[in-house]
Amino acid sequence: MQDKSSATISTKQLQDLKHEYTATVKELIQVIASFSLKDFNTIPFPGSWTAGQVTEHVDKSVSGTLYLLNGNVKDTQEDPTGKVGAIKDMFLNFSLKFIAADRIQPTESFHDTSVLITTLGTTMNNMLTAIREKDLAATCTDAEVPVFGLLTRLEWVYLSLYHMQRHVQQLKDIRSCLKH
């Protein structure tokens, strides 16, 4: 049984979110597919991840978000989009650098583009299903984000989206660096 929060999200907001999420996933997969297998596993500069590691990190992050979307929630009284602007400002500020949580750190193993594209495709389809079927206004209670605290399902989806967009840009930068 789906829980219903007293806060609401408009049909247009959901349509816009699904469209932006789908477009970002498509761009992510196109960028990943543009790498040769060698370049996908090449460290572009000291201290950087390979494109394969970035992709693995994105998949782990989205999978973690899916876990939270399917986890414990509580009713939301306030605007379920209240923190979206601040989340966007933080994740799309490319001058900020972040350290990934241990659970979403990538491995140092060889990364196969076709395997990761398949894995990402499954993960992203599961995310789009959650966007369609879950009450996104409900607040997730299984994890808090430093600075933001508890987030609604909708805010978690946007965090995932902006995080993915950040890494699409990082992958483009890695690709550009390796071509020079």
C-alpha positions as CSV (number, residue, x, y, z in Angstrom):
1,M,0.0,0.0,0.0
2,Q,1.4,3.4,-0.9
3,D,1.6,6.0,1.8
4,K,0.2,9.4,1.1
5,S,1.6,12.6,2.4
6,S,-0.5,15.6,3.1
7,A,1.9,17.7,0.9
8,T,1.4,17.4,-2.8
9,I,3.3,17.5,-6.0
10,S,1.7,18.7,-9.2
11,T,1.4,16.5,-12.3
12,K,3.4,19.1,-14.3
13,Q,6.2,18.9,-11.7
14,L,6.3,15.1,-12.0
15,Q,6.2,15.3,-15.8
16,D,9.1,17.8,-15.9
17,L,11.1,15.7,-13.4
18,K,10.6,12.5,-15.5
19,H,11.6,14.3,-18.7
20,E,14.7,15.9,-17.1
21,Y,15.7,12.6,-15.5
22,T,15.3,10.7,-18.7
23,A,17.2,13.3,-20.7
24,T,20.1,13.2,-18.2
25,V,20.3,9.4,-18.2
26,K,20.3,9.4,-22.0
27,E,23.1,12.0,-22.0
28,L,25.1,10.0,-19.4
29,I,24.8,6.8,-21.4
30,Q,25.9,8.6,-24.6
31,V,28.9,10.1,-22.9
32,I,29.9,6.7,-21.4
33,A,29.5,5.0,-24.8
34,S,31.8,7.7,-26.4
35,F,34.8,6.3,-24.4
36,S,37.1,3.7,-25.8
37,L,37.6,0.9,-23.3
38,K,41.2,2.0,-22.7
39,D,40.2,5.6,-22.0
40,F,37.4,4.5,-19.8
41,N,40.0,2.9,-17.5
42,T,42.7,5.6,-17.8
43,I,43.3,8.0,-14.9
44,P,43.3,11.4,-16.7
45,F,45.4,13.3,-14.1
46,P,46.7,12.6,-10.6
47,G,44.1,12.4,-8.0
48,S,41.2,11.8,-10.5
49,W,39.0,8.8,-10.9
50,T,38.8,7.1,-14.2
51,A,35.6,7.5,-16.3
52,G,34.8,3.9,-15.3
53,Q,35.1,4.7,-11.6
54,V,32.9,7.8,-12.0
55,T,30.3,5.7,-13.7
56,E,30.4,3.0,-11.0
57,H,30.1,5.8,-8.4
58,V,27.0,7.2,-10.1
59,D,25.4,3.7,-10.3
60,K,26.1,3.1,-6.6
61,S,24.7,6.5,-5.7
62,V,21.5,6.1,-7.7
63,S,21.1,2.6,-6.2
64,G,21.4,4.1,-2.7
65,T,18.8,6.6,-3.5
66,L,16.5,3.8,-4.7
67,Y,17.0,2.0,-1.4
68,L,15.9,5.2,0.4
69,L,12.9,5.8,-1.8
70,N,11.8,2.2,-0.9
71,G,12.6,2.6,2.8
72,N,10.8,4.2,5.8
73,V,8.9,7.4,5.3
74,K,6.8,9.8,7.3
75,D,4.2,12.4,6.4
76,T,5.4,15.7,5.1
77,Q,3.6,18.9,6.1
78,E,5.9,21.4,4.4
79,D,6.7,22.0,0.7
80,P,8.1,18.7,-0.6
81,T,10.4,20.7,-3.0
82,G,11.6,23.1,-0.3
83,K,15.3,22.0,-0.5
84,V,15.5,21.4,-4.2
85,G,16.9,24.8,-5.1
86,A,19.7,24.6,-2.5
87,I,20.5,21.0,-3.6
88,K,20.8,22.1,-7.2
89,D,22.9,25.1,-6.3
90,M,25.3,22.9,-4.3
91,F,25.6,20.0,-6.8
92,L,25.9,22.1,-9.9
93,N,28.5,24.4,-8.4
94,F,31.5,22.9,-10.1
95,S,33.9,24.9,-8.0
96,L,32.9,22.8,-5.0
97,K,34.7,19.5,-4.5
98,F,33.2,16.7,-2.5
99,I,34.4,13.4,-1.0
100,A,32.2,10.5,-1.7
101,A,30.8,8.5,1.2
102,D,32.6,5.1,1.6
103,R,29.5,3.1,0.5
104,I,29.5,4.9,-2.9
105,Q,33.3,4.9,-3.5
106,P,34.3,3.1,-6.7
107,T,36.6,0.1,-6.9
108,E,39.9,0.2,-8.6
109,S,39.1,-2.7,-10.8
110,F,38.7,-2.7,-14.6
111,H,35.4,-1.2,-15.8
112,D,33.7,-2.4,-18.9
113,T,31.6,0.3,-20.6
114,S,28.9,-2.2,-21.9
115,V,28.5,-3.9,-18.5
116,L,28.1,-0.5,-16.8
117,I,25.7,0.8,-19.4
118,T,23.6,-2.3,-18.9
119,T,23.7,-1.9,-15.1
120,L,23.0,1.8,-15.3
121,G,20.0,1.1,-17.6
122,T,18.5,-1.3,-15.1
123,T,19.1,1.1,-12.2
124,M,17.7,4.1,-14.0
125,N,14.6,2.1,-15.1
126,N,14.0,1.2,-11.5
127,M,14.4,4.9,-10.6
128,L,11.8,6.0,-13.2
129,T,9.4,3.3,-11.9
130,A,9.9,4.7,-8.3
131,I,9.2,8.3,-9.6
132,R,6.0,7.0,-11.3
133,E,4.8,4.9,-8.4
134,K,5.9,6.3,-5.1
135,D,4.4,9.2,-3.1
136,L,7.3,11.6,-3.7
137,A,6.0,14.1,-1.2
138,A,6.7,11.7,1.7
139,T,9.9,12.3,3.8
140,C,12.5,9.5,3.9
141,T,13.6,8.7,7.4
142,D,16.4,6.2,6.9
143,A,19.2,8.7,6.2
144,E,20.0,12.4,6.6
145,V,22.1,14.5,4.3
146,P,24.7,16.8,6.0
147,V,23.6,20.4,5.8
148,F,20.0,19.4,4.6
149,G,18.8,16.9,7.1
150,L,15.9,14.6,6.2
151,L,14.7,14.9,2.6
152,T,11.5,14.1,0.9
153,R,11.5,11.4,-1.8
154,L,11.2,14.2,-4.4
155,E,14.3,16.0,-2.9
156,W,16.2,12.7,-3.0
157,V,15.3,12.2,-6.6
158,Y,16.5,15.7,-7.4
159,L,19.7,15.2,-5.4
160,S,20.2,12.0,-7.6
161,L,19.5,14.0,-10.8
162,Y,21.8,16.9,-10.0
163,H,24.5,14.5,-8.8
164,M,24.2,12.7,-12.1
165,Q,24.4,15.9,-14.1
166,R,27.5,16.9,-12.1
167,H,29.2,13.6,-13.1
168,V,28.1,13.9,-16.8
169,Q,30.1,17.1,-16.8
170,Q,33.0,15.4,-15.1
171,L,32.9,12.6,-17.6
172,K,33.0,15.1,-20.5
173,D,36.0,16.8,-18.8
174,I,37.8,13.5,-18.4
175,R,37.1,12.7,-22.1
176,S,38.4,16.1,-23.2
177,C,41.5,15.8,-21.0
178,L,42.3,12.3,-22.5
179,K,42.0,13.7,-26.0
180,H,44.7,16.3,-25.4
